[in-house]
Amino acid sequence: MLFTIENTTAYYYTGGKPFNPDQPTAVFIHGAQNDHSVWALQTRYFAHHGWNVLAVDLPGHGRSGGAAKTQVEELARWILAVLDAAGAAKAMLIGHSMGSLIALEAAFLAPERVSHLAMLGSTYPMKVSPALLETSLNDEQAAIDMVNIWSHSSIAQKPSFPGPGFYAMGGARRLKQRIAALNPDHVFHTDFFACNAYANGEIAAASVHCPTLFIFGARDMMTPPKSTRLLTGAIAHGTVVQVDSGHELMAEQPDAVLDALFAFAQSTPA
């Protein structure tokens, strides 16, 4: 669905279902150099099992216009504006990687609007090496290849999504290339800059009181499980689920991610 925020075209995917004010709402927030399509299985299932789905393309990504934003705080306020535009007073926020920081900050800014918080492939601080920051600015394709290799646990994943012949690494690489082609203004670098600069994570995490779920990849090299202790310690009531994957959890273990998310959504008040 196309709509307008800050005088710029924005987009969210609904899973093929119209918004129903009598149903709970789930907002899916993608990571760096991605778009809503990384949530294909999860969003479709939620939409057909009693939930409104708002799977966003962040500004400057996919079908959303405007420049990519340089601050997680700006992106969190944008997510709250999406809720306003959709007519959702409250929602479950589900974020992957950079998207998890956006969800966390939104929960800090407007806790009364967040019913549940799910953070996938997350860590704090989410520092990016100076070498990768420079490469993303000066040689974006090289940065895409570096991150793509580090984000997957192997070169061949089980063919569970969407079926035999699906190549997870190739699909992730092509999506990042497509985002670069749609918006040549160094989106990858802007996303990495926002992750690297975000400094409110510990304060935001300490403020979280809603039901919280962490999903980590056991073989994640981008946000390794050992780096997540600050977040899981600050949100001590959170549930931790580990799946056998790298950083691209939704592509490598789509069914396990869906099972964990939907069980969490069903087991806590909406």
PASEBA-1860 file (N, C-alpha, C; in nm, 3 decimals):
! residues 270
1> MLFTIENT> 0.084/-0.120/0.000/0.000/0.000/0.000/0.088/0.125/0.000 ~ 0.058/0.217/-0.088/0.129/0.343/-0.094/0.055/0.449/-0.014 ~ 0.128/0.532/0.059/0.070/0.640/0.137/0.175/0.751/0.145 ~ 0.146/0.857/0.217/0.239/0.970/0.223/0.278/0.999/0.367 ~ 0.409/1.011/0.390/0.464/1.055/0.518/0.569/1.160/0.489 ~ 0.562/1.270/0.559/0.659/1.379/0.542/0.665/1.422/0.395 ~ 0.550/1.429/0.331/0.537/1.473/0.191/0.612/1.382/0.093 ~ 0.636/1.257/0.135/0.708/1.163/0.049/0.632/1.032/0.043
9> TAYYYTGG> 0.633/0.969/-0.073/0.565/0.840/-0.089/0.632/0.733/-0.003 ~ 0.548/0.659/0.068/0.597/0.549/0.150/0.514/0.425/0.120 ~ 0.569/0.308/0.157/0.503/0.183/0.121/0.509/0.084/0.236 ~ 0.397/0.014/0.256/0.399/-0.106/0.339/0.316/-0.215/0.274 ~ 0.361/-0.338/0.294/0.294/-0.458/0.242/0.200/-0.510/0.349 ~ 0.082/-0.554/0.309/-0.020/-0.595/0.404/-0.043/-0.746/0.410 ~ 0.033/-0.823/0.333/0.010/-0.966/0.330/-0.113/-1.005/0.251 ~ -0.165/-0.911/0.173/-0.280/-0.939/0.089/-0.414/-0.923/0.157
17> KPFNPDQP> -0.415/-0.864/0.276/-0.539/-0.846/0.351/-0.559/-0.698/0.385 ~ -0.683/-0.649/0.380/-0.709/-0.510/0.420/-0.697/-0.492/0.571 ~ -0.672/-0.370/0.613/-0.660/-0.341/0.756/-0.795/-0.358/0.824 ~ -0.794/-0.429/0.935/-0.914/-0.454/1.013/-0.893/-0.399/1.154 ~ -0.962/-0.292/1.191/-0.938/-0.230/1.323/-0.970/-0.321/1.441 ~ -1.041/-0.430/1.417/-1.073/-0.523/1.526/-0.964/-0.626/1.549 ~ -0.862/-0.626/1.465/-0.753/-0.722/1.478/-0.627/-0.655/1.533 ~ -0.540/-0.731/1.599/-0.409/-0.676/1.639/-0.322/-0.652/1.516
25> TAVFIHGA> -0.222/-0.568/1.532/-0.136/-0.527/1.421/0.009/-0.564/1.448 ~ 0.077/-0.612/1.345/0.220/-0.642/1.353/0.293/-0.560/1.248 ~ 0.397/-0.490/1.290/0.480/-0.410/1.200/0.614/-0.482/1.183 ~ 0.652/-0.509/1.060/0.777/-0.578/1.028/0.876/-0.477/0.970 ~ 0.995/-0.468/1.031/1.093/-0.367/0.994/1.222/-0.436/0.947 ~ 1.257/-0.415/0.822/1.373/-0.482/0.764/1.504/-0.418/0.808 ~ 1.615/-0.483/0.770/1.747/-0.434/0.803/1.811/-0.355/0.689 ~ 1.942/-0.334/0.701/2.015/-0.250/0.608/2.011/-0.306/0.466
33> QNDHSVWA> 1.990/-0.215/0.369/1.992/-0.248/0.225/1.894/-0.359/0.190 ~ 1.782/-0.364/0.261/1.677/-0.463/0.235/1.544/-0.391/0.211 ~ 1.439/-0.468/0.195/1.303/-0.413/0.190/1.207/-0.512/0.254 ~ 1.077/-0.487/0.238/0.976/-0.569/0.306/0.979/-0.715/0.265 ~ 1.034/-0.746/0.149/1.026/-0.881/0.094/1.101/-0.985/0.176 ~ 1.194/-0.942/0.263/1.267/-1.039/0.345/1.174/-1.110/0.443 ~ 1.054/-1.055/0.465/0.957/-1.113/0.559/0.847/-1.189/0.487 ~ 0.868/-1.235/0.365/0.759/-1.287/0.282/0.678/-1.395/0.352
41> LQTRYFAH> 0.742/-1.497/0.406/0.668/-1.607/0.470/0.596/-1.560/0.596 ~ 0.669/-1.488/0.682/0.613/-1.449/0.811/0.495/-1.353/0.796 ~ 0.507/-1.256/0.706/0.400/-1.158/0.691/0.275/-1.222/0.631 ~ 0.294/-1.308/0.533/0.179/-1.373/0.471/0.103/-1.457/0.574 ~ 0.176/-1.528/0.657/0.111/-1.614/0.758/0.035/-1.530/0.860 ~ 0.100/-1.426/0.913/0.032/-1.340/1.010/-0.095/-1.281/0.951 ~ -0.086/-1.234/0.826/-0.201/-1.167/0.764/-0.319/-1.262/0.746 ~ -0.292/-1.390/0.729/-0.399/-1.487/0.706/-0.436/-1.562/0.834
49> HGWNVLAV> -0.384/-1.516/0.947/-0.417/-1.580/1.075/-0.448/-1.476/1.182 ~ -0.530/-1.376/1.143/-0.589/-1.288/1.241/-0.512/-1.163/1.277 ~ -0.413/-1.125/1.198/-0.332/-1.006/1.228/-0.333/-0.909/1.109 ~ -0.336/-0.780/1.139/-0.301/-0.680/1.040/-0.150/-0.679/1.024 ~ -0.104/-0.667/0.901/0.040/-0.666/0.874/0.077/-0.533/0.807 ~ 0.181/-0.470/0.860/0.241/-0.352/0.799/0.391/-0.383/0.785 ~ 0.430/-0.435/0.669/0.570/-0.466/0.642/0.626/-0.352/0.559 ~ 0.704/-0.267/0.622/0.743/-0.141/0.561/0.864/-0.155/0.469
57> DLPGHGRS> 0.871/-0.066/0.371/0.996/-0.030/0.305/1.041/0.100/0.370 ~ 1.154/0.099/0.435/1.202/0.221/0.501/1.232/0.329/0.397 ~ 1.236/0.455/0.437/1.263/0.563/0.341/1.389/0.536/0.258 ~ 1.377/0.558/0.127/1.490/0.536/0.039/1.515/0.392/0.002 ~ 1.429/0.301/0.048/1.442/0.158/0.021/1.318/0.108/-0.055 ~ 1.339/0.018/-0.148/1.225/-0.044/-0.215/1.133/0.058/-0.280 ~ 1.004/0.051/-0.243/0.905/0.138/-0.303/0.885/0.269/-0.227 ~ 0.954/0.288/-0.117/0.941/0.414/-0.042/1.038/0.517/-0.096
65> GGAAKTQV> 0.988/0.637/-0.118/1.072/0.743/-0.172/1.151/0.815/-0.064 ~ 1.210/0.926/-0.105/1.288/1.007/-0.013/1.428/0.952/0.008 ~ 1.503/1.025/0.087/1.639/0.984/0.120/1.638/0.888/0.237 ~ 1.732/0.794/0.236/1.749/0.707/0.352/1.789/0.793/0.472 ~ 1.733/0.762/0.586/1.758/0.845/0.705/1.886/0.802/0.775 ~ 1.953/0.900/0.835/2.086/0.876/0.892/2.083/0.844/1.040 ~ 1.965/0.848/1.102/1.957/0.824/1.246/1.847/0.723/1.277 ~ 1.878/0.631/1.367/1.778/0.534/1.413/1.660/0.607/1.476
73> EELARWIL> 1.687/0.715/1.547/1.579/0.791/1.611/1.481/0.845/1.508 ~ 1.532/0.895/1.396/1.444/0.945/1.289/1.359/0.832/1.232 ~ 1.418/0.716/1.215/1.347/0.601/1.161/1.240/0.552/1.258 ~ 1.269/0.559/1.387/1.169/0.519/1.486/1.049/0.611/1.483 ~ 1.073/0.740/1.468/0.962/0.834/1.457/0.884/0.810/1.329 ~ 0.953/0.770/1.224/0.886/0.739/1.097/0.794/0.618/1.114 ~ 0.839/0.518/1.188/0.755/0.399/1.214/0.630/0.439/1.290 ~ 0.642/0.526/1.387/0.524/0.572/1.460/0.429/0.649/1.368
81> AVLDAAGA> 0.485/0.721/1.270/0.401/0.789/1.171/0.329/0.689/1.082 ~ 0.392/0.575/1.054/0.327/0.468/0.978/0.205/0.417/1.054 ~ 0.218/0.398/1.185/0.104/0.355/1.266/-0.010/0.456/1.254 ~ 0.025/0.583/1.260/-0.078/0.687/1.246/-0.147/0.677/1.110 ~ -0.067/0.663/1.005/-0.122/0.658/0.870/-0.213/0.538/0.849 ~ -0.178/0.427/0.913/-0.257/0.305/0.897/-0.380/0.304/0.987 ~ -0.380/0.388/1.090/-0.489/0.388/1.186/-0.473/0.286/1.295 ~ -0.349/0.250/1.327/-0.320/0.151/1.431/-0.276/0.223/1.557
89> AKAMLIGH> -0.353/0.211/1.662/-0.317/0.276/1.788/-0.201/0.206/1.856 ~ -0.191/0.075/1.834/-0.091/-0.006/1.904/-0.049/-0.120/1.814 ~ 0.075/-0.167/1.829/0.121/-0.273/1.740/0.233/-0.353/1.804 ~ 0.248/-0.474/1.753/0.366/-0.553/1.779/0.474/-0.509/1.681 ~ 0.593/-0.476/1.729/0.703/-0.434/1.643/0.802/-0.548/1.630 ~ 0.834/-0.583/1.506/0.924/-0.694/1.476/1.035/-0.638/1.387 ~ 1.158/-0.640/1.434/1.267/-0.581/1.357/1.385/-0.674/1.344 ~ 1.449/-0.670/1.227/1.568/-0.751/1.202/1.689/-0.660/1.188
97> SMGSLIAL> 1.795/-0.689/1.262/1.922/-0.618/1.251/1.901/-0.467/1.273 ~ 1.930/-0.382/1.176/1.903/-0.240/1.192/1.757/-0.217/1.231 ~ 1.667/-0.295/1.173/1.525/-0.282/1.206/1.495/-0.309/1.352 ~ 1.576/-0.394/1.417/1.554/-0.422/1.559/1.586/-0.299/1.644 ~ 1.688/-0.223/1.604/1.720/-0.099/1.677/1.608/0.003/1.658 ~ 1.552/0.008/1.537/1.440/0.100/1.511/1.321/0.063/1.597 ~ 1.290/-0.066/1.605/1.179/-0.112/1.689/1.204/-0.080/1.835 ~ 1.327/-0.101/1.882/1.362/-0.072/2.021/1.344/0.076/2.051
105> EAAFLAPE> 1.392/0.162/1.962/1.382/0.306/1.985/1.236/0.351/1.980 ~ 1.157/0.293/1.891/1.015/0.328/1.886/0.945/0.289/2.016 ~ 0.982/0.174/2.073/0.925/0.132/2.201/0.966/0.227/2.313 ~ 1.084/0.285/2.301/1.130/0.384/2.400/1.053/0.515/2.384 ~ 1.033/0.558/2.260/0.967/0.686/2.234/0.818/0.682/2.267 ~ 0.755/0.568/2.241/0.609/0.559/2.258/0.571/0.422/2.314 ~ 0.606/0.393/2.438/0.579/0.259/2.493/0.432/0.222/2.494 ~ 0.346/0.321/2.503/0.203/0.293/2.506/0.151/0.242/2.372
113> RVSHLAML> 0.231/0.253/2.267/0.188/0.211/2.133/0.246/0.076/2.092 ~ 0.325/0.015/2.180/0.393/-0.111/2.146/0.340/-0.222/2.237 ~ 0.271/-0.318/2.179/0.215/-0.429/2.257/0.317/-0.539/2.282 ~ 0.403/-0.566/2.182/0.508/-0.667/2.190/0.630/-0.612/2.115 ~ 0.746/-0.663/2.152/0.870/-0.626/2.083/0.946/-0.753/2.049 ~ 0.978/-0.772/1.920/1.057/-0.887/1.876/1.180/-0.836/1.804 ~ 1.297/-0.878/1.848/1.424/-0.831/1.794/1.502/-0.951/1.740 ~ 1.527/-0.951/1.609/1.595/-1.061/1.542/1.732/-1.015/1.494
121> GSTYPMKV> 1.833/-1.101/1.513/1.967/-1.066/1.468/2.013/-0.933/1.521 ~ 1.987/-0.911/1.649/2.012/-0.780/1.708/2.134/-0.782/1.801 ~ 2.189/-0.666/1.824/2.293/-0.648/1.924/2.302/-0.499/1.954 ~ 2.365/-0.466/2.065/2.392/-0.326/2.096/2.518/-0.320/2.183 ~ 2.610/-0.226/2.152/2.608/-0.136/2.036/2.626/-0.213/1.905 ~ 2.566/-0.163/1.797/2.574/-0.227/1.666/2.681/-0.156/1.584 ~ 2.805/-0.177/1.626/2.917/-0.107/1.562/2.953/-0.170/1.428 ~ 2.991/-0.085/1.335/3.034/-0.127/1.202/3.181/-0.088/1.187
129> SPALLETS> 3.262/-0.180/1.138/3.404/-0.152/1.127/3.430/-0.035/1.032 ~ 3.532/0.046/1.062/3.565/0.158/0.971/3.591/0.111/0.828 ~ 3.652/-0.007/0.814/3.681/-0.057/0.679/3.553/-0.085/0.603 ~ 3.452/-0.144/0.669/3.326/-0.172/0.601/3.249/-0.044/0.573 ~ 3.252/0.051/0.665/3.188/0.180/0.640/3.247/0.246/0.516 ~ 3.381/0.244/0.506/3.448/0.307/0.391/3.415/0.233/0.262 ~ 3.414/0.100/0.268/3.386/0.021/0.149/3.243/0.044/0.101 ~ 3.149/0.054/0.194/3.009/0.077/0.156/2.991/0.212/0.087
137> LNDEQAAI> 3.079/0.306/0.115/3.072/0.437/0.052/3.142/0.439/-0.083 ~ 3.256/0.372/-0.092/3.341/0.384/-0.210/3.335/0.265/-0.306 ~ 3.287/0.150/-0.259/3.276/0.032/-0.344/3.158/-0.051/-0.294 ~ 3.037/-0.005/-0.327/2.917/-0.064/-0.268/2.903/-0.212/-0.302 ~ 2.938/-0.252/-0.423/2.925/-0.392/-0.460/3.016/-0.480/-0.375 ~ 3.135/-0.432/-0.346/3.226/-0.508/-0.259/3.167/-0.522/-0.119 ~ 3.106/-0.414/-0.070/3.042/-0.419/0.062/2.926/-0.518/0.063 ~ 2.847/-0.518/-0.045/2.737/-0.613/-0.056/2.789/-0.755/-0.050
145> DMVNIWSH> 2.895/-0.784/-0.124/2.950/-0.919/-0.125/3.006/-0.958/0.011 ~ 3.074/-0.866/0.078/3.130/-0.895/0.210/3.020/-0.929/0.310 ~ 2.919/-0.844/0.315/2.811/-0.864/0.411/2.731/-0.990/0.377 ~ 2.711/-1.014/0.250/2.635/-1.133/0.209/2.705/-1.261/0.254 ~ 2.835/-1.266/0.241/2.911/-1.384/0.284/2.904/-1.399/0.436 ~ 2.924/-1.288/0.507/2.924/-1.294/0.653/2.785/-1.322/0.712 ~ 2.680/-1.295/0.635/2.543/-1.307/0.688/2.483/-1.446/0.675 ~ 2.550/-1.535/0.602/2.497/-1.669/0.583/2.589/-1.773/0.648
153> SSIAQKPS> 2.527/-1.878/0.700/2.605/-1.980/0.770/2.669/-2.080/0.676 ~ 2.619/-2.090/0.552/2.677/-2.178/0.452/2.635/-2.130/0.314 ~ 2.694/-2.189/0.212/2.660/-2.145/0.077/2.533/-2.210/0.025 ~ 2.482/-2.311/0.094/2.361/-2.381/0.049/2.274/-2.414/0.170 ~ 2.154/-2.354/0.174/2.062/-2.378/0.283/1.956/-2.480/0.241 ~ 1.889/-2.538/0.338/1.784/-2.634/0.306/1.675/-2.565/0.224 ~ 1.618/-2.634/0.128/1.522/-2.569/0.036/1.381/-2.561/0.094 ~ 1.368/-2.489/0.204/1.236/-2.481/0.267/1.159/-2.357/0.227
161> FPGPGFYA> 1.226/-2.262/0.160/1.160/-2.135/0.132/1.216/-2.072/0.006 ~ 1.137/-2.055/-0.096/0.998/-2.102/-0.105/0.988/-2.244/-0.157 ~ 1.102/-2.306/-0.194/1.095/-2.443/-0.242/1.227/-2.483/-0.306 ~ 1.234/-2.603/-0.361/1.358/-2.650/-0.424/1.409/-2.552/-0.530 ~ 1.538/-2.531/-0.530/1.599/-2.441/-0.626/1.621/-2.300/-0.576 ~ 1.567/-2.269/-0.459/1.586/-2.134/-0.403/1.727/-2.121/-0.348 ~ 1.796/-2.014/-0.384/1.935/-1.991/-0.344/1.939/-1.872/-0.250 ~ 1.951/-1.897/-0.120/1.940/-1.791/-0.021/2.047/-1.684/-0.039
169> MGGARRLK> 2.171/-1.724/-0.060/2.278/-1.624/-0.076/2.258/-1.542/-0.203 ~ 2.219/-1.609/-0.312/2.197/-1.536/-0.436/2.080/-1.439/-0.426 ~ 1.973/-1.481/-0.359/1.857/-1.394/-0.342/1.890/-1.271/-0.260 ~ 1.965/-1.290/-0.151/2.003/-1.177/-0.066/2.093/-1.080/-0.141 ~ 2.184/-1.133/-0.221/2.275/-1.048/-0.299/2.198/-0.966/-0.401 ~ 2.104/-1.030/-0.471/2.028/-0.958/-0.573/1.938/-0.851/-0.512 ~ 1.881/-0.878/-0.394/1.799/-0.776/-0.329/1.882/-0.654/-0.295 ~ 1.999/-0.673/-0.239/2.085/-0.559/-0.205/2.127/-0.484/-0.330
177> QRIAALNP> 2.155/-0.556/-0.438/2.187/-0.489/-0.564/2.068/-0.410/-0.617 ~ 1.948/-0.463/-0.600/1.829/-0.393/-0.647/1.807/-0.264/-0.570 ~ 1.828/-0.268/-0.437/1.813/-0.147/-0.357/1.914/-0.041/-0.403 ~ 2.037/-0.086/-0.432/2.140/0.006/-0.480/2.101/0.066/-0.615 ~ 2.039/-0.015/-0.702/1.999/0.035/-0.833/1.882/0.132/-0.823 ~ 1.788/0.105/-0.733/1.672/0.193/-0.716/1.712/0.328/-0.656 ~ 1.809/0.325/-0.567/1.853/0.447/-0.501/2.006/0.447/-0.495 ~ 2.071/0.509/-0.591/2.217/0.505/-0.598/2.288/0.596/-0.498
185> DHVFHTDF> 2.213/0.656/-0.406/2.271/0.754/-0.315/2.330/0.688/-0.190 ~ 2.408/0.580/-0.208/2.484/0.517/-0.100/2.395/0.478/0.020 ~ 2.286/0.407/-0.010/2.193/0.366/0.096/2.262/0.275/0.197 ~ 2.344/0.183/0.148/2.411/0.089/0.239/2.497/0.165/0.340 ~ 2.572/0.261/0.292/2.655/0.341/0.382/2.570/0.417/0.483 ~ 2.459/0.475/0.437/2.370/0.549/0.527/2.314/0.458/0.634 ~ 2.273/0.337/0.595/2.220/0.241/0.692/2.327/0.202/0.795 ~ 2.446/0.170/0.746/2.554/0.133/0.837/2.589/0.249/0.931
193> FACNAYAN> 2.590/0.370/0.876/2.619/0.487/0.959/2.517/0.500/1.072 ~ 2.389/0.479/1.041/2.284/0.491/1.142/2.302/0.386/1.251 ~ 2.332/0.262/1.211/2.355/0.156/1.311/2.474/0.189/1.399 ~ 2.582/0.232/1.336/2.706/0.259/1.408/2.691/0.377/1.505 ~ 2.609/0.475/1.468/2.596/0.597/1.547/2.494/0.586/1.659 ~ 2.406/0.489/1.653/2.298/0.481/1.752/2.355/0.461/1.892 ~ 2.318/0.551/1.984/2.379/0.551/2.117/2.279/0.538/2.231 ~ 2.151/0.520/2.198/2.048/0.517/2.303/2.000/0.377/2.337
201> GEIAAASV> 2.067/0.277/2.286/2.017/0.141/2.301/2.007/0.092/2.444 ~ 2.106/0.121/2.525/2.103/0.071/2.664/1.991/0.138/2.743 ~ 1.976/0.269/2.725/1.867/0.341/2.793/1.732/0.291/2.743 ~ 1.720/0.275/2.612/1.594/0.227/2.555/1.559/0.088/2.604 ~ 1.658/-0.001/2.608/1.633/-0.138/2.652/1.588/-0.143/2.798 ~ 1.649/-0.059/2.881/1.613/-0.056/3.023/1.470/-0.008/3.044 ~ 1.415/0.062/2.946/1.280/0.116/2.960/1.172/0.019/2.912 ~ 1.211/-0.092/2.850/1.114/-0.183/2.788/1.045/-0.268/2.895
209> HCPTLFIF> 0.914/-0.264/2.895/0.835/-0.345/2.989/0.736/-0.437/2.917 ~ 0.717/-0.419/2.788/0.624/-0.504/2.715/0.686/-0.642/2.692 ~ 0.605/-0.744/2.661/0.661/-0.875/2.627/0.763/-0.863/2.515 ~ 0.877/-0.931/2.532/0.987/-0.916/2.437/1.042/-1.052/2.397 ~ 1.074/-1.066/2.269/1.132/-1.188/2.215/1.260/-1.154/2.141 ~ 1.364/-1.231/2.169/1.489/-1.223/2.092/1.501/-1.351/2.010 ~ 1.534/-1.338/1.882/1.566/-1.454/1.799/1.706/-1.432/1.743 ~ 1.797/-1.522/1.777/1.936/-1.510/1.735/1.975/-1.629/1.649
217> GARDMMTP> 2.066/-1.604/1.556/2.125/-1.711/1.476/2.246/-1.768/1.547 ~ 2.247/-1.898/1.567/2.357/-1.961/1.641/2.491/-1.942/1.572 ~ 2.488/-1.922/1.439/2.613/-1.905/1.363/2.622/-1.767/1.298 ~ 2.564/-1.669/1.365/2.561/-1.532/1.315/2.696/-1.465/1.337 ~ 2.761/-1.423/1.228/2.889/-1.354/1.239/2.873/-1.202/1.240 ~ 2.757/-1.152/1.199/2.734/-1.009/1.197/2.696/-0.957/1.335 ~ 2.604/-1.027/1.401/2.566/-0.994/1.539/2.573/-1.123/1.620 ~ 2.695/-1.168/1.653/2.710/-1.299/1.718/2.640/-1.305/1.853
225> PKSTRLLT> 2.590/-1.424/1.890/2.516/-1.438/2.015/2.589/-1.385/2.138 ~ 2.722/-1.398/2.141/2.797/-1.352/2.259/2.792/-1.199/2.273 ~ 2.757/-1.129/2.165/2.752/-0.983/2.170/2.617/-0.930/2.217 ~ 2.525/-1.019/2.246/2.387/-0.977/2.276/2.359/-0.962/2.425 ~ 2.459/-0.982/2.507/2.435/-0.988/2.652/2.385/-0.857/2.710 ~ 2.428/-0.745/2.657/2.381/-0.617/2.710/2.230/-0.606/2.689 ~ 2.183/-0.638/2.570/2.040/-0.628/2.542/1.959/-0.727/2.626 ~ 2.001/-0.852/2.625/1.924/-0.953/2.698/1.932/-0.930/2.848
233> GAIAHGTV> 2.041/-0.870/2.895/2.051/-0.837/3.036/1.962/-0.720/3.074 ~ 1.956/-0.620/2.987/1.873/-0.502/3.014/1.724/-0.534/3.006 ~ 1.689/-0.628/2.917/1.549/-0.671/2.905/1.542/-0.814/2.959 ~ 1.557/-0.825/3.089/1.572/-0.956/3.153/1.447/-1.042/3.140 ~ 1.332/-0.979/3.119/1.208/-1.057/3.105/1.191/-1.114/2.965 ~ 1.281/-1.080/2.873/1.267/-1.125/2.735/1.293/-1.274/2.719 ~ 1.227/-1.332/2.622/1.247/-1.472/2.586/1.350/-1.480/2.475 ~ 1.444/-1.573/2.487/1.550/-1.589/2.387/1.530/-1.720/2.312
241> VQVDSGHE> 1.525/-1.712/2.180/1.516/-1.829/2.093/1.637/-1.827/2.000 ~ 1.704/-1.939/1.988/1.819/-1.949/1.898/1.787/-2.048/1.787 ~ 1.815/-2.007/1.664/1.791/-2.095/1.548/1.923/-2.123/1.479 ~ 1.927/-2.231/1.402/2.050/-2.274/1.336/2.067/-2.197/1.205 ~ 2.123/-2.077/1.217/2.139/-1.993/1.098/2.248/-1.891/1.122 ~ 2.276/-1.816/1.016/2.358/-1.698/1.028/2.270/-1.576/1.051 ~ 2.314/-1.461/1.000/2.241/-1.336/1.024/2.112/-1.328/0.943 ~ 2.105/-1.396/0.831/1.985/-1.394/0.747/1.886/-1.501/0.797
249> LMAEQPDA> 1.836/-1.480/0.917/1.753/-1.581/0.982/1.628/-1.615/0.902 ~ 1.563/-1.513/0.846/1.434/-1.536/0.780/1.448/-1.617/0.651 ~ 1.566/-1.614/0.589/1.589/-1.691/0.468/1.643/-1.830/0.498 ~ 1.732/-1.839/0.598/1.793/-1.968/0.629/1.704/-2.058/0.714 ~ 1.627/-1.999/0.804/1.538/-2.077/0.891/1.400/-2.011/0.897 ~ 1.333/-1.998/0.783/1.206/-1.926/0.779/1.099/-1.989/0.867 ~ 1.090/-2.122/0.867/0.985/-2.188/0.945/1.009/-2.171/1.095 ~ 1.134/-2.185/1.138/1.166/-2.170/1.280/1.139/-2.027/1.325
257> VLDALFAF> 1.172/-1.930/1.243/1.147/-1.790/1.276/0.997/-1.765/1.286 ~ 0.922/-1.813/1.188/0.777/-1.795/1.191/0.717/-1.861/1.314 ~ 0.757/-1.984/1.343/0.702/-2.055/1.460/0.727/-1.976/1.588 ~ 0.849/-1.924/1.604/0.883/-1.850/1.726/0.803/-1.721/1.734 ~ 0.793/-1.648/1.623/0.721/-1.521/1.623/0.572/-1.540/1.651 ~ 0.511/-1.638/1.583/0.367/-1.653/1.598/0.330/-1.709/1.735 ~ 0.412/-1.801/1.786/0.387/-1.851/1.921/0.397/-1.738/2.024 ~ 0.495/-1.652/2.007/0.512/-1.537/2.095/0.393/-1.443/2.084
265> AQSTPA> 0.349/-1.415/1.963/0.235/-1.325/1.943/0.108/-1.380/2.005 ~ 0.089/-1.512/1.998/-0.031/-1.575/2.048/-0.030/-1.593/2.200 ~ 0.088/-1.601/2.258/0.097/-1.634/2.401/0.096/-1.512/2.492 ~ 0.104/-1.394/2.433/0.106/-1.271/2.514/-0.008/-1.181/2.469 ~ -0.056/-1.095/2.555/-0.171/-1.009/2.520/-0.140/-0.918/2.403 ~ -0.235/-0.904/2.312/-0.218/-0.814/2.197/-0.278/-0.679/2.231
END
